[in-house]
Amino acid sequence: METSFYHPTSLQDAINILGRNDNMVLVNGGSDVILNIVAKKIDPAGLVYLRDIQELNYIFEDDEYVHFGGNITFRQMLASPICQRIGGLRKAIEAVGSPAIRAVATPSGNIATAAPAADCATMLLALRAEVVLVSEDGERIIPQNEIYLGAYKTKIKENEIIKEIRFPKLKDRMGSGYVRISRRKAQDIAKIIVGATISLDEQARCNAATISLGALNSTAVRASSIENQLIGLEQDEAILYAENNFPIEAGLRDSYFKEYKKNVLCDAVAQAIKMAFLEAKGDK
Ligand SMILES: Cc1cc2nc3c(=O)[nH]c(=O)nc-3n(C[C@H](O)[C@H](O)[C@H](O)COP(=O)(O)OP(=O)(O)OC[C@H]3O[C@@H](n4cnc5c(N)ncnc54)[C@H](O)[C@@H]3O)c2cc1C
C-alpha cells in the first residue's frame, strides 16, 4: 500500500487532515516513528509531518507555567534560558541520544511514544507536566501522570495533536534534580531514571516534593511513598531517608538487570534529591 505524505503549515490544516483520513501517523522528529515504519510495526495510510507548523514552535513562561509548543525540539529547549535554569530538565534533555537526535527529536514524541525509559518524559513527570491536546472535537488537557495506559500506549486519540506541554513554574526556593544510570554515557537506554523537585520553607526544610522513576515499570511513575516522607526534612535527613527506603512504586520488571537496579535505585533517588535541594538553595 502506498503511504501519503502531508506537510500542513497550520495547526488547523493538520487537524483537518486527521479528521478526513483514517490510519494517519504524526511525524515530528521521526526518531521513533520512522524506526517503527522500517521495522513494519506500523503501516500507516499517511504520514502527517508537523515541523512546518510554525505556531507549534515556541517556549515561554507566564506567571504560572512554562509552556512549550508541540514541535519544539530538545536542541531548542537546551538553547532556551528558561530550560537552562531548571537543572533537572537540562540534564534530562542532555541525556537524550546524541546532538543529532536532539536536533530533531521532541518532548512531544518522547511522551507520545510512552517508552518505559523515556528520559525527558520522566523528568517532565516530576515537574507535574500537563499535555494540551487538540482535534476537530476541540481542546483537552491531560495531566501527564494520567496519560499513560501502559508501555507504548497512551490516551492520546488518533485524531489528536499535542499542541503544547506545560508545567508549573518553579518558584523561589524550588529546585530540580535528575539522575540517569546507564552502561554508557551516551546513546544507551537508561537502566534507571530519577527526576525530582523539592520546595523549601524559610528554614530550608522540604515543604513539597515530587519524585519520578523511569525504566523500572512499563511507564514512568511518581514515587509518592518517598515524596510524602520528605516533608519537614532538611537536606541531609532527606538524603538519608531516600538512601534507606526503597520506593514501593518501583516495579522492577524481571530482567538481567533486576538485582543491579534494586541495589542502586535508593542511591539514585538520594542523588536526585540532593541536586534538587542544592538548586532550591541556589547552590548548584
Ligand atoms: C539513536 C537514537 C537514540 C535515542 N536515545 C534516546 C534517549 O537517550 N532517551 C530517550 O528518551 N529517547 C531516546 N530515543 C528515542 C526518541 O529519540 C525519543 O523518544 C524522542 O523524544 C522522539 O521524538 P520525535 O519528535 O522524534 O518523535 P517521532 O518519532 O516523530 O514521534 C514519536 C511518536 O509521537 C507521536 N507524536 C510526535 N509528535 C506529536 C504531537 N505533537 N502530537 C501527537 N503525537 C505526536 C508520533 O505520532 C509517534 O507516535 C532515541 C532514538 C534514537 C533513534
The ligand as a Gaussian input file, in Angstrom:
#p B3LYP/6-31G(d) Opt

LIG

0 1
 C       19.687000       6.732000      18.060000
 C       18.541000       7.053000      18.999000
 C       18.838000       7.352000      20.326000
 C       17.800000       7.644000      21.210000
 N       18.131000       7.937000      22.512000
 C       17.148000       8.231000      23.391000
 C       17.458000       8.545000      24.739000
 O       18.621000       8.547000      25.158000
 N       16.437000       8.822000      25.584000
 C       15.138000       8.846000      25.167000
 O       14.241000       9.126000      25.959000
 N       14.802000       8.551000      23.888000
 C       15.771000       8.251000      23.002000
 N       15.444000       7.938000      21.691000
 C       14.038000       7.880000      21.292000
 C       13.488000       9.167000      20.625000
 O       14.516000       9.995000      20.113000
 C       12.658000       9.989000      21.627000
 O       11.593000       9.226000      22.137000
 C       12.127000      11.286000      21.009000
 O       11.667000      12.119000      22.042000
 C       11.003000      11.092000      19.988000
 O       10.660000      12.364000      19.477000
 P       10.347000      12.595000      17.919000
 O        9.971000      14.029000      17.771000
 O       11.463000      12.108000      17.078000
 O        9.077000      11.674000      17.765000
 P        8.506000      10.983000      16.432000
 O        9.328000       9.796000      16.103000
 O        8.269000      11.982000      15.364000
 O        7.099000      10.506000      17.000000
 C        7.023000       9.566000      18.058000
 C        5.554000       9.320000      18.409000
 O        4.984000      10.506000      18.935000
 C        3.875000      10.929000      18.146000
 N        3.940000      12.397000      18.132000
 C        5.018000      13.185000      17.883000
 N        4.681000      14.472000      17.989000
 C        3.371000      14.507000      18.314000
 C        2.430000      15.578000      18.561000
 N        2.778000      16.880000      18.515000
 N        1.162000      15.230000      18.881000
 C        0.790000      13.917000      18.985000
 N        1.619000      12.885000      18.753000
 C        2.898000      13.184000      18.424000
 C        4.103000      10.288000      16.774000
 O        2.919000      10.125000      16.063000
 C        4.713000       8.961000      17.176000
 O        3.712000       8.071000      17.593000
 C       16.452000       7.645000      20.773000
 C       16.161000       7.349000      19.413000
 C       17.199000       7.059000      18.538000
 C       16.870000       6.757000      17.099000

